[in-house]
Amino acid sequence: MHLFATHFGTYEVGADASGKPLLLPFRHDPDPSGIGLGYLDLADHPERLRAPMVRRSWLEKGPLGGTGASRGREDFVEVDWDRAAGLIAEELQRVRSAHGNQAIFGGSYGWASAGRFHHAQSQLKRLLNLAGGFTSSVNTYSYGAAGVLLPHILGPGYKDACDTSPSWSDIAENCELIVGFGGFRLTNSQVEAGGTGRHRAVEWLRRSQEKGVRIVVFSPAANDAPAGANVRHVPLRPNTDAAVMIAMCHTLLTEGLFDCDFLRRCTVGFADFESYLIGEADGIAKDAEWASRISGVPAGTIAEIAEELHDQRSLVNVAWSLQRARFGEQPFWAAVTLASMAGHVGERGCGFAFGLTAVNSVGQSVRRLKGPAFEQGVNPVRQFIPVARITELLENPGGRIDYDGRTLELPDIRLVWWAGGNPFHHHQDLNRLAEAFRRPETVIVSENMWTAMARMADIVLPSAFPFERDDVAASSRDNWLVYSRRVMDPPAGVLTDHEAYRLIARKLGLLEAFDENLGIDEWLARIYEGYRDRYPELPDFQAFRLRGFAGLDEDEGAAAPADHFRRFAADPKAAPLATASGRIEIASGTIAGFGYPDIGAHPAWNAPEEWLGAPLASRHRFHLLSPQPAHRLHGQLEYGPASQKAKLRGYERFALSAADAEGLGVREGDLCELYNERGRAIAALTVEDGLMPGVAILPAGGWFRPDADGVDHGGNPNTLTTVTPASHLSQATAPNSCLISIRPWRGPEAGQQRRD
């Protein structure tokens, strides 16, 4: 079977009447994504990169020619591959010799390919490691705050959402009530970091509802709640979820509904949190009335749902979007505490979960594949940054930032090499980021399209699309392996990253170390056999390639559900957590000991600088939320048919309530300017039923396309968001704490009049 594996799932390769290849849904996928069906349309797109390109002034004057200010503002010159490889090898050698390898930032981050061999970051990092190393990054934009917090309060083994969530099968059979904060954005469940064979999250959610599981969703948007019976939507102001959870804890405390035995045996620090709840230090009881004033949720609703969490077998689910905000650690910490007080942690299908439907894999009861990828080698350079601190790294050489109990020194970055992602999609405050990217002496980008990141480069290497190469696709969160076979050849002059880096490795004298004299088929066989070493029941490589896929426990229900704290809850001394105390840390002495001003010893609600209750809201009265889009993955497939069809006259769509649209004097389809002190973006209005007034929703992923006046016509919400971190602990991204203003867009002439 000829298959092509993507982050949207697996597709079968067929042909139309003329013999042109086309993608078809995978016959084993019960809920295939339609987004990836248009992937092949990008092959001959006008924005396709087709040859190595060098920015003109960098080529003419060299990296020290003082031309960084022109980066992103001038034309490129086409060169051949030999010259491009030579320029890069010479520049790597120059920077290493003059400044040391820590002056090289291997900034790769993104979901370029579901394949394990043609994995853009791994290919680049292997080359850079062989060349002496580079300054790197840690964590993710998707889960950065939670990924740093959870090892402190649950242990490192529960850092990943898949390791923390109960299985959907256990939820369907045992849970009576799911209380979701941030909701269930079901289109998110169509994606997976390394691809998948079966999309099951939506099906499991439906099964749970059919079993009678009630669902309550707290979200500013009603469409974050799934359709179906027994679903209740409770609107609340953005960034106030932690306050509501804390007030629920207060209700359980004062009504005597909390699980004293579990708290005593399995947690530490409850006394400190109790003191906070009753207001011993500040005189403010964190009760339902307190949270109602903050969140807009009626006090009676808060108390009622708190009681139900205790009375019924319940699960508290928190969407990943909530930790992409100022103080984003707090909703996750509060959810663990609330579930611990309610008394169902360790029961099958109950307790807490992080990100059910955030991706396909969370909650799936499968044996997950743990296997090899393309080996990156060892990085001799020890310097790193949290992934969301790129701007600070480039702006402040020699500076310092706090991070998870450490002080990180920021190297003086002279060369940036990016492969497999576009920071001008996922980073914040893009105008500031653009200025920061004008500081290094050289920026190299490996890319297949003219993204905003490619346009900010000095040297651009054209990369083949995933459908133009053979690969083995797999996700460490899933149970499927796919032989992703080439659908078509890349255009003349376009290479895979591996082929391109071989040319550069040869110039550096590192070719044999880089490719080990192996061909692509030999590399794929090595990677696959690494999985077979761990899972001998898998077929041999030739049988796998012929069939096109293999899976662990392909029959539904063959895998046993995860333990999910059951052994720990039964006997925490015999099965302790890997925290400092061996128990759930409702209060963490370790975090308190860091002395950070924006996160304390226990869950708390802190007012962000930008939310609807902030003083700034008198000037910018809309809270902007930027969820993942329904019609592409991050910024991928922006030029695909699904993404283009979702636009209006070429503009991204954003949502307001009917009341807000009327107050602004705008109607469905009108172009509007969204703006604040950080930037301006144009998008087309959609009036959305069930959206809380004062909230604007502009999905992420529109490509940053500023005009000469700096107005972004790509509709990228990160033109407006801030680089302020979630906290000093995680230094994670916080785009969902953002206030903006909105006005009708009358075109460039109106903009000129405002400036005059």
C-alpha positions in Angstrom: 0.0 0.0 0.0 1.4 3.4 -1.0 1.0 5.7 2.1 2.0 9.2 2.9 2.3 10.1 6.6 1.6 13.7 7.9 0.9 15.4 11.2 -2.8 15.3 10.1 -2.7 11.5 9.9 -2.0 8.9 7.2 -3.2 9.1 3.7 -3.3 6.6 0.8 -1.9 7.7 -2.5 -4.0 7.3 -5.6 -4.3 9.0 -8.9 -7.0 11.0 -10.8 -8.2 10.3 -14.3 -5.1 11.9 -15.8 -2.7 9.9 -13.7 -1.9 12.9 -11.4 -1.3 11.7 -7.8 -3.9 12.5 -5.2 -4.4 11.7 -1.5 -7.2 9.6 -0.1 -8.3 8.9 3.4 -6.5 6.0 5.1 -9.0 3.1 5.2 -8.1 2.3 8.8 -8.7 5.8 10.1 -12.3 6.2 11.5 -12.0 10.0 11.5 -9.6 11.2 8.8 -8.6 14.8 8.5 -9.6 16.6 5.3 -6.9 19.2 5.8 -4.0 17.1 4.6 -5.8 16.0 1.4 -4.6 19.2 -0.2 -1.0 18.8 0.8 0.2 17.9 -2.8 -1.2 21.3 -4.1 1.9 22.9 -2.6 4.3 21.1 -4.9 4.2 23.8 -7.6 3.0 26.8 -5.7 4.4 30.1 -6.8 5.8 30.7 -3.2 7.8 27.5 -3.5 11.6 27.8 -3.0 13.4 26.3 -5.9 17.1 27.2 -5.6 19.5 28.3 -2.9 19.2 32.1 -2.4 21.5 34.6 -0.8 20.5 38.1 0.3 22.2 40.6 -2.1 24.1 42.8 0.3 25.3 39.8 2.5 26.6 38.2 -0.7 28.3 41.3 -1.9 29.7 42.7 1.4 29.9 39.5 3.5 28.6 38.9 7.1 30.5 41.9 8.5 29.3 44.3 5.9 27.0 46.0 8.4 23.9 45.0 6.4 21.8 43.3 9.1 19.4 46.2 9.2 18.4 45.4 5.6 17.5 41.8 6.6 13.9 41.1 5.4 13.9 44.3 3.3 16.0 43.5 0.2 16.1 41.0 -2.7 17.9 37.7 -3.0 20.4 36.3 -5.5 20.2 32.7 -6.7 23.4 30.7 -6.4 24.2 27.0 -7.1 24.4 24.4 -4.4 28.2 24.2 -4.4 28.5 27.9 -3.7 25.8 27.9 -1.1 27.4 25.0 0.8 30.8 26.7 0.6 29.4 30.0 1.9 27.8 28.2 4.9 30.8 26.1 5.7 33.1 29.2 5.6 30.7 31.1 7.8 30.4 28.3 10.4 34.2 28.1 10.5 34.5 31.9 10.9 32.0 32.2 13.8 33.5 29.1 15.6 37.0 30.5 15.3 36.2 34.1 16.2 33.5 33.7 18.8 33.1 30.0 19.8 30.4 27.5 19.1 28.1 29.1 21.7 27.7 32.0 19.3 25.8 29.7 16.9 22.0 29.3 17.7 20.5 26.2 16.2 17.0 27.6 16.5 15.1 24.8 14.8 11.6 24.3 16.2 8.5 23.2 14.5 6.6 20.3 13.0 8.2 20.1 9.5 7.8 16.3 9.0 6.2 13.3 10.6 9.2 11.2 9.5 11.9 10.1 11.9 14.8 10.3 9.4 13.9 13.5 7.5 13.3 15.3 10.7 14.6 18.8 10.1 15.8 19.6 13.6 17.6 16.3 14.0 19.4 16.6 10.7 20.6 20.1 11.5 21.5 19.4 15.0 23.5 16.4 14.0 25.5 18.5 11.6 26.0 21.3 14.2 27.0 18.9 16.9 29.7 17.4 14.7 30.9 20.9 14.0 31.4 21.6 17.7 28.0 22.3 19.0 25.6 25.2 19.3 23.4 27.1 21.8 20.1 25.2 21.9 16.6 25.6 23.3 14.4 23.5 25.6 10.6 22.9 26.1 7.8 23.8 23.7 5.4 26.6 22.9 2.5 24.2 23.2 3.1 23.0 26.8 6.0 25.0 28.1 4.6 26.3 31.4 3.0 22.9 32.3 6.1 21.0 31.3 8.2 22.9 33.8 5.7 23.0 36.7 4.5 19.4 36.7 7.8 17.7 37.5 7.9 19.7 40.7 4.3 18.9 41.8 3.8 15.4 40.3 7.3 14.2 39.3 9.3 14.1 36.0 7.4 11.0 34.9 4.2 13.1 34.6 5.7 16.0 32.6 3.9 14.9 29.4 0.1 15.1 29.1 -0.1 11.6 27.8 1.6 10.3 30.9 -0.8 12.2 33.2 -4.2 11.6 31.6 -6.4 8.7 32.3 -7.4 6.6 29.3 -10.6 7.4 27.3 -11.7 3.8 27.9 -11.5 4.3 31.6 -13.3 7.7 31.4 -16.1 6.2 29.3 -16.6 3.3 31.7 -16.1 4.9 35.1 -16.3 8.7 35.0 -19.6 10.5 35.7 -18.6 14.1 35.3 -15.9 15.9 33.3 -15.4 19.6 34.2 -13.3 21.1 31.4 -11.5 24.4 31.7 -10.7 25.8 28.2 -12.9 23.3 26.5 -12.5 20.7 23.9 -11.4 22.2 20.6 -12.0 19.1 18.5 -10.1 20.1 15.4 -6.9 20.1 17.5 -7.4 16.3 18.0 -6.8 15.8 14.3 -3.0 16.4 14.7 -0.2 14.5 16.2 3.5 15.3 16.4 4.8 12.2 14.6 1.6 11.3 12.7 -1.0 8.7 13.5 -2.9 5.9 11.9 -6.2 6.3 13.6 -7.9 9.5 14.9 -9.8 8.3 17.9 -10.3 11.3 20.3 -13.6 12.5 18.9 -14.9 9.0 18.8 -14.0 8.4 22.4 -15.5 11.7 23.5 -18.8 10.6 21.8 -18.6 7.2 23.4 -18.2 8.8 26.8 -21.3 10.9 26.2 -23.3 7.9 25.1 -22.3 6.2 28.4 -23.9 9.1 30.2 -20.8 11.1 31.2 -21.8 14.7 31.9 -19.6 17.5 30.6 -19.3 21.0 31.9 -17.1 23.4 30.0 -15.8 26.8 31.3 -14.7 28.9 28.3 -15.4 32.4 26.9 -16.6 30.6 23.7 -19.6 28.3 23.6 -18.2 26.4 20.6 -15.4 25.1 22.8 -18.0 22.8 24.3 -18.7 19.6 22.3 -22.2 19.1 20.8 -24.4 16.4 22.3 -26.5 15.7 25.3 -25.5 16.3 28.9 -23.2 19.2 28.0 -23.2 22.5 29.8 -21.3 25.6 28.8 -20.3 28.2 31.5 -18.9 31.4 30.1 -16.0 33.1 32.0 -13.5 35.9 31.4 -10.2 34.8 29.8 -7.3 34.1 32.3 -9.7 33.7 35.3 -9.9 29.8 35.3 -7.5 29.5 38.2 -9.7 31.8 40.3 -12.7 29.7 39.7 -10.9 26.5 40.6 -9.5 28.0 43.7 -13.0 29.2 44.7 -14.2 25.6 44.2 -11.5 24.5 46.6 -12.8 27.0 49.1 -16.3 25.6 48.7 -15.1 22.1 49.3 -13.2 23.3 52.3 -15.9 25.2 54.0 -18.6 22.7 53.3 -16.5 19.8 54.6 -16.5 18.0 51.3 -12.8 17.5 50.8 -11.0 14.2 51.1 -9.0 14.6 54.3 -7.6 11.1 54.1 -6.2 11.5 50.6 -4.8 14.9 51.4 -3.1 13.6 54.5 -1.6 10.5 52.9 -0.8 11.6 49.3 -0.1 15.4 49.4 2.1 17.9 51.1 1.4 21.6 51.7 -2.3 21.6 52.1 -2.1 23.7 55.3 -0.4 26.5 53.5 -3.0 26.4 50.7 -5.8 26.3 53.2 -4.4 29.5 54.9 -4.5 31.2 51.4 -8.1 30.0 50.8 -9.4 31.5 54.0 -7.4 34.7 53.7 -5.3 34.5 56.8 -2.5 36.7 55.3 -4.5 39.1 53.1 -7.9 39.1 54.7 -9.6 37.9 51.5 -11.5 34.7 51.5 -11.1 33.0 48.1 -14.8 32.0 48.0 -17.3 31.8 45.2 -18.3 35.5 45.5 -14.6 36.5 45.2 -14.2 34.4 42.1 -17.5 35.6 40.6 -16.3 39.2 40.7 -13.1 38.2 38.9 -14.5 35.7 36.4 -18.1 36.7 35.7 -19.3 33.2 36.6 -22.2 33.3 39.1 -21.2 32.4 42.6 -24.0 29.8 42.8 -22.6 28.0 39.7 -19.1 27.8 41.1 -20.4 26.3 44.4 -22.8 23.9 42.6 -20.1 22.5 40.3 -17.7 22.2 43.2 -20.2 20.1 45.1 -20.8 17.9 42.0 -17.0 17.3 41.7 -17.1 15.8 45.1 -20.4 13.9 44.8 -19.8 12.3 41.5 -16.9 10.3 40.0 -15.2 13.3 38.4 -12.4 14.4 36.2 -11.0 17.9 35.9 -9.5 18.6 32.4 -7.5 21.6 31.6 -6.8 22.7 28.0 -3.2 23.5 26.9 -4.3 27.0 25.9 -4.7 28.0 29.6 -1.0 27.6 30.3 -0.1 29.8 27.3 -0.9 32.8 29.4 0.5 35.0 32.1 0.8 32.9 35.3 -0.1 29.9 33.0 1.2 27.4 35.6 -1.6 28.3 38.0 -4.6 26.6 36.3 -2.7 23.3 36.1 -1.6 23.5 39.7 -5.1 24.5 40.8 -6.6 21.6 38.8 -4.4 19.1 40.6 -5.3 20.6 43.9 -9.0 20.7 43.2 -9.1 17.1 42.0 -7.1 16.1 45.1 -9.6 17.8 47.4 -12.6 16.4 45.5 -11.3 12.9 46.3 -11.2 11.0 43.0 -7.5 11.0 42.1 -6.4 7.4 41.5 -9.9 6.2 40.6 -10.2 4.8 37.1 -11.1 7.5 34.6 -11.1 10.2 37.2 -8.9 12.8 38.9 -7.3 15.3 36.4 -6.2 15.4 32.8 -4.3 17.9 30.7 -5.4 18.4 27.2 -7.9 15.8 26.3 -8.5 16.5 22.5 -5.4 18.9 22.5 -3.8 16.3 20.2 -5.0 12.9 19.1 -2.9 10.9 21.5 -3.9 12.3 24.9 -6.1 9.6 26.6 -5.5 6.9 24.0 -5.1 3.5 25.7 -2.4 2.2 23.4 1.2 0.9 24.0 3.2 3.9 22.8 6.1 3.4 20.5 9.4 4.3 22.1 12.1 4.0 19.4 15.0 5.7 17.7 15.1 8.7 15.4 18.0 10.1 13.4 20.8 10.3 15.9 21.7 13.9 16.7 24.8 13.1 18.7 26.0 15.0 21.7 26.1 18.8 21.8 29.4 20.0 23.4 27.9 23.4 24.1 26.0 23.6 27.4 24.3 27.0 26.9 20.5 26.9 26.2 17.4 29.0 26.5 13.7 28.2 27.1 12.3 28.1 23.6 10.1 31.1 24.0 13.0 33.5 24.9 14.5 34.0 21.4 13.9 37.7 21.4 15.7 38.2 24.7 18.6 36.0 23.5 19.1 38.1 20.3 18.5 41.5 22.0 20.6 41.1 25.1 23.9 39.3 24.5 25.6 38.8 27.8 22.4 39.2 29.7 20.8 36.8 32.1 17.4 35.3 32.7 15.9 33.2 35.5 14.6 29.8 34.7 13.5 26.9 36.9 15.8 27.7 39.8 18.8 28.6 37.5 20.3 31.7 36.1 21.0 31.4 32.4 23.6 33.5 30.7 22.7 34.6 27.2 25.5 34.1 24.7 26.4 36.6 22.1 24.7 35.0 19.0 26.4 35.8 15.7 24.8 33.1 13.6 21.3 31.6 13.6 20.4 28.5 11.6 16.7 27.6 11.4 15.2 24.4 9.9 11.8 22.9 10.1 9.8 25.8 11.5 8.8 29.4 11.3 9.2 31.5 14.5 7.2 34.2 12.8 4.2 31.9 13.3 4.6 30.8 16.8 6.6 33.5 18.6 5.1 36.7 20.1 5.5 40.4 19.3 6.6 39.8 15.8 7.7 43.4 15.1 10.1 43.2 18.0 11.2 39.7 16.9 12.0 41.1 13.4 14.2 43.8 14.9 15.9 41.2 17.0 16.6 39.0 14.0 18.5 42.0 12.4 21.2 41.7 15.1 23.1 38.5 14.2 25.7 38.6 11.5 24.2 35.7 9.6 20.8 34.0 9.5 20.5 30.7 7.6 17.1 29.1 6.9 16.2 25.7 5.4 12.7 25.9 4.1 10.4 24.8 1.3 8.3 28.0 1.0 8.9 31.7 1.2 7.8 32.0 4.9 8.4 35.2 6.9 11.4 33.4 8.4 12.8 32.6 5.0 12.5 36.3 4.0 14.4 37.3 7.2 17.4 35.1 6.2 20.7 35.8 4.6 21.0 32.3 3.0 17.9 30.2 2.2 18.3 26.5 1.3 15.3 25.0 -0.5 14.0 21.8 1.1 12.0 19.0 -0.3 8.4 18.5 1.0 7.7 15.4 3.0 5.8 13.9 0.0 9.0 14.2 -2.0 11.1 11.7 0.0 10.8 8.2 1.6 10.7 8.1 5.4 9.5 6.1 8.5 6.9 8.0 10.4 6.1 7.4 14.0 5.0 9.2 17.1 6.3 8.3 20.6 2.7 9.0 21.8 1.1 6.5 19.3 1.2 2.9 18.3 1.5 3.2 14.5 4.6 3.1 12.2 4.1 4.1 8.6 6.3 3.7 5.6 5.8 7.1 4.1 6.7 6.6 0.5 7.7 9.3 -1.9 4.7 10.5 -3.9 6.7 12.6 -6.5 10.2 13.9 -7.0 11.2 17.4 -5.8 11.8 20.0 -8.5 15.2 20.2 -10.0 17.4 22.2 -7.7 15.6 21.2 -4.5 17.2 18.8 -2.1 16.2 17.1 1.1 17.8 18.6 4.2 19.9 15.4 4.5 21.2 15.9 0.9 21.9 19.6 1.5 23.7 19.0 4.8 25.9 16.3 3.2 27.2 18.9 0.8 28.0 21.2 3.8 29.5 18.4 5.8 31.8 17.5 2.9 33.0 21.2 2.9 33.7 20.9 6.6 35.5 17.5 6.3 32.7 15.8 8.3 30.9 13.9 5.5 31.7 10.4 6.7 30.8 11.2 10.3 27.5 12.8 9.2 26.2 10.1 6.8 28.2 7.1 7.9 28.4 6.0 4.3 24.7 4.9 4.5 22.1 5.5 1.8 18.6 6.5 2.6 17.2 3.0 2.5 19.9 1.9 4.9 19.1 4.7 7.3 15.3 3.9 7.2 16.1 0.2 7.8 18.3 1.1 10.8 15.6 3.3 12.3 12.9 0.7 11.8 15.0 -2.1 13.2 15.6 0.0 16.3 11.8 -0.2 16.9 11.9 -4.0 16.3 14.7 -4.4 18.9 12.2 -3.1 21.4 9.1 -4.6 19.9 10.0 -7.9 18.3 6.4 -8.6 17.3 6.7 -6.0 14.5 7.3 -7.4 11.0 10.7 -7.3 9.3 11.6 -4.1 7.4 10.8 -5.5 3.9 7.3 -6.7 5.0 6.7 -3.4 6.7 7.7 -1.5 3.6 5.5 -3.7 1.4 2.4 -3.4 3.6 3.0 0.3 4.3 2.3 0.3 8.0 2.6 -1.7 11.2 1.1 -1.1 14.6 1.4 -2.3 18.2 -1.8 -4.0 19.3 -3.7 -3.0 16.1 -6.9 -4.6 17.5 -8.9 -2.1 19.5 -8.6 -2.5 23.2 -5.6 -4.8 23.2 -3.5 -2.5 25.3 -4.0 -2.2 29.0 -4.9 1.3 30.3 -2.2 3.3 32.1 -2.0 3.1 35.9 -2.8 6.8 36.3 -1.9 7.2 40.0 -3.9 4.2 41.2 -0.9 2.4 42.8 0.2 5.7 44.3 -3.2 6.6 45.8 -3.6 3.1 47.2 -0.2 3.2 49.0 2.0 6.3 48.5 4.8 4.9 50.6 5.1 1.8 48.4 4.6 3.7 45.1 5.9 7.2 45.8 6.0 10.0 43.2 9.4 11.3 42.1 8.8 14.7 43.7 10.9 16.1 46.5 8.4 14.8 49.0 7.3 11.6 47.2 3.7 13.0 47.2 1.6 15.5 45.2 2.9 18.9 46.1 0.0 21.3 46.7 2.7 23.5 48.1 6.2 23.2 46.8 9.1 24.2 49.0 11.4 23.9 46.0 9.4 26.5 43.9 9.0 28.8 46.9 12.8 28.6 47.5 13.4 30.1 44.0 12.0 33.4 45.3 10.4 34.4 42.1 8.0 37.4 42.2 5.4 35.8 39.9 4.9 32.3 41.3 4.8 31.3 44.9 4.6 28.1 47.0 1.1 27.0 46.1 -1.7 27.7 43.5 -2.9 31.2 43.5 -4.7 33.6 41.2 -2.7 36.6 40.1 -4.1 39.4 37.9 -2.3 39.5 34.6 -1.1 42.9 33.3 -3.5 42.3 30.3 -7.0 41.0 31.0 -10.5 42.4 31.1 -10.1 43.5 34.7 -6.8 45.4 34.2 -6.4 49.2 34.1 -5.2 48.8 30.5 -8.7 47.5 29.5 -9.9 51.1 29.7 -7.8 51.8 26.6 -7.8 48.4 24.9 -11.2 46.8 25.7 -10.9 43.5 23.9 -9.1 40.4 25.2 -7.5 38.6 22.2 -7.3 34.8 22.2 -5.3 33.0 19.6 -6.2 29.2 19.5 -4.9 26.8 16.9 -6.6 27.0 13.6 -9.2 24.6 12.3 -8.0 24.6 8.7 -4.2 24.1 9.0 -1.6 23.0 11.5 0.1 25.9 13.2 1.3 27.9 10.1 1.7 24.7 7.9 -0.4 24.4 4.8 -1.2 28.2 4.9 -1.3 28.0 1.1 -3.3 24.8 1.1 -6.9 24.7 -0.2 -8.5 24.3 3.3 -6.6 27.4 4.7 -7.2 29.5 1.6 -10.9 28.6 1.5 -11.3 29.7 5.1 -10.2 33.2 4.3 -12.4 36.1 3.2 -11.0 38.0 0.2 -7.6 36.7 1.2 -7.8 37.8 4.8 -7.9 35.7 8.0 -11.2 35.7 9.9 -11.6 36.8 13.5 -14.6 36.4 15.8 -16.6 38.9 17.9 -19.9 38.7 19.7 -22.9 40.2 18.0 -23.1 42.9 20.7 -19.4 43.9 20.1 -19.8 44.0 16.4 -22.9 46.3 16.7 -21.0 48.5 19.2 -18.2 48.9 16.7 -20.5 49.5 13.8 -19.2 46.6 11.8 -20.9 43.6 10.2 -20.1 40.1 9.2 -17.3 40.1 6.6 -16.1 43.6 7.2 -12.3 44.1 7.3 -11.1 45.4 10.7 -7.9 46.6 12.2 -6.8 44.9 15.4 -4.2 47.0 17.1 -2.3 47.9 20.3 1.1 49.4 21.0 2.9 46.3 19.6 1.4 46.2 16.2 -1.5 46.3 13.8 -3.2 43.5 11.9 -6.1 43.2 9.4 -8.7 40.5 9.5 -12.3 39.9 8.4 -15.0 39.8 10.9 -17.1 36.7 11.8 -19.9 37.2 14.3 -20.0 34.2 16.6 -22.9 33.1 18.6 -22.1 32.2 22.2 -18.9 34.3 22.4 -18.5 36.4 25.5 -18.6 40.1 24.9 -15.2 41.8 25.2 -13.4 38.7 23.7 -11.9 38.6 20.2 -10.7 35.3 18.7 -8.1 35.3 15.9 -6.6 31.8 15.3 -2.9 31.5 15.0 -1.0 30.5 11.9 -1.7 33.3 9.4 1.7 34.2 7.7 3.1 37.5 8.9 2.9 39.9 5.9 3.6 43.5 7.1 3.2 46.2 4.5 5.5 49.3 4.3 3.7 50.8 7.2 4.1 47.7 9.4 0.5 46.7 9.1 0.2 42.9 9.0 -2.2 41.7 6.2 -1.5 38.1 7.1 -3.8 38.3 10.2 -1.2 36.8 12.5 -2.3 37.4 16.1 1.3 37.4 17.3 1.7 40.8 15.7 -0.2 41.9 18.8 0.9 39.5 21.6 3.6 40.1 24.1 6.9 38.3 24.8 6.2 38.6 28.6 6.6 35.1 30.0 4.2 33.0 31.9 6.5 33.3 34.9 10.2 33.3 35.8 9.8 29.6 36.6 9.0 28.4 33.1 9.8 31.4 30.9 7.0 29.9 28.7 5.0 31.8 26.2 1.9 33.8 27.2 0.0 34.9 24.0 -3.4 34.5 25.5 -2.9 37.4 27.9 -3.3 40.2 25.3 -5.5 43.3 25.2 -6.3 45.0 21.9 -8.5 47.6 20.3 -10.5 47.1 17.1 -11.7 49.6 14.5 -13.1 49.3 10.9 -10.3 49.1 8.3 -10.8 51.7 5.6 -7.6 50.8 3.7 -4.1 52.4 3.5 -5.6 55.9 2.8 -7.3 55.8 6.2 -4.1 54.7 7.8 -2.3 57.7 6.2 -4.9 60.1 7.5 -4.5 58.8 11.1 -0.8 59.3 10.9 -1.3 62.9 9.5 
